[in-house]
Amino acid sequence: MPSQPLSQKEIEDRLRELPGWSFEDGRIIRTYRLGTHFQASALVAHIASVQEELNHHSDLTLGYNTVRLSVNTHSAGDAVTETDFELAQRVQDLAPAHGAS
């Protein structure tokens, strides 16, 4: 069964638990800054592993020393769902080990 879209209030409440994340254009997003391109690349690889595990994938953009995630759930009509927040929380938990801020 696909995830159900969250209400605007539910999204706002959940975002309070995820510093640095925001809601824009129907997606939750976050840009992480890292010390080097290698650190950013390693974070991308780690995020890709989590996404495979969850079978839920964000748009993931690698810059010189930045990583940007943008996510919503296609199977829920491109709405934000609990699954998006699960992915965001997992990334939030692993990012500091890569030196991300």
N, C-alpha and C positions, 0 to 999 in steps of 0.2 A: 504494500500500500504506500503511495507517495506521501511525502510530508505535506502537511497543511500549511498554507501561508499564515504568517504571524500578522497580527494587527500592528498599526503604527505605534500604539502604546507599548505593546509587547516588545517591539524592536527597540524602542527608546529605553525601556527598562533593562533589556539585555545589554545594550551598548554601555550602560553605566558600569557594567561588570568588566568591560574590555577597554581599558585606557588606550587611546590612540586610534580606535576604530570609529568609523562614522557611516552614516547612511546617505548615499547619493545615487540618484537615478535608478532607484529600485534595487540597489545592491549594497552590501556592507563592504567597506574597503579599509585598507590600512597600508601605509608605506613604512617600511623599516629601513633604518640607516645602519650601515655597518662600516667597519674600519677599512676594509679592502674589498676589491672585486672577488678575490678568492673566498673570503668569508661570505659574501653575498651569494656566490655560486653554491657554496656548501649548504647554505640555508635553503636555497631553491631545491636542491636535491633532497634534503630532509623533508621539506614540505611535500614534494612530489610523492615521497614514500608514504606519508600520512594520507594523502589524497587517494592513493591506490588502496590503502588499507580500508578507508571509509567508503570507497567507490563513489567519491564525491569530489569534483574538481573545480578549482577556481580559475579565473584568468590570472596568470602569474607572470609578472614582468620583471626581468632582471636588468638593472642599470649598472653603472660602474660600481657603485657601492650602495645600491638601494635594491630593495625587493618590494614590489607592490602586488597586493592581492585584491581581487575584486570578485565577489561571489554572490550568487543567488541560485535558486533551484529551478532548473529548466522544466523538470517534470511537474512542477507546481505552478506553471504559467509564468516562469521567470520572476517568482516572488521570493521573498526572504522567508526561510523556514528554520525550524530548530536544527536541522542538519547543517545549515550554514554556520550557525553559532557553535555547533559542536566542532566543526573544522576550525573556526576562528579561535576557539579556546585552546585547541590542541597546538595551533601555531603560536599563540600567545605564550603557552607554557614552554615551548622548545626554543623560541627565538633568543632568549637571553644567553643560552649556552653557546650561541654562535656570535655573541657580542653585539646583537641587534638592539637598537633603541628606537 
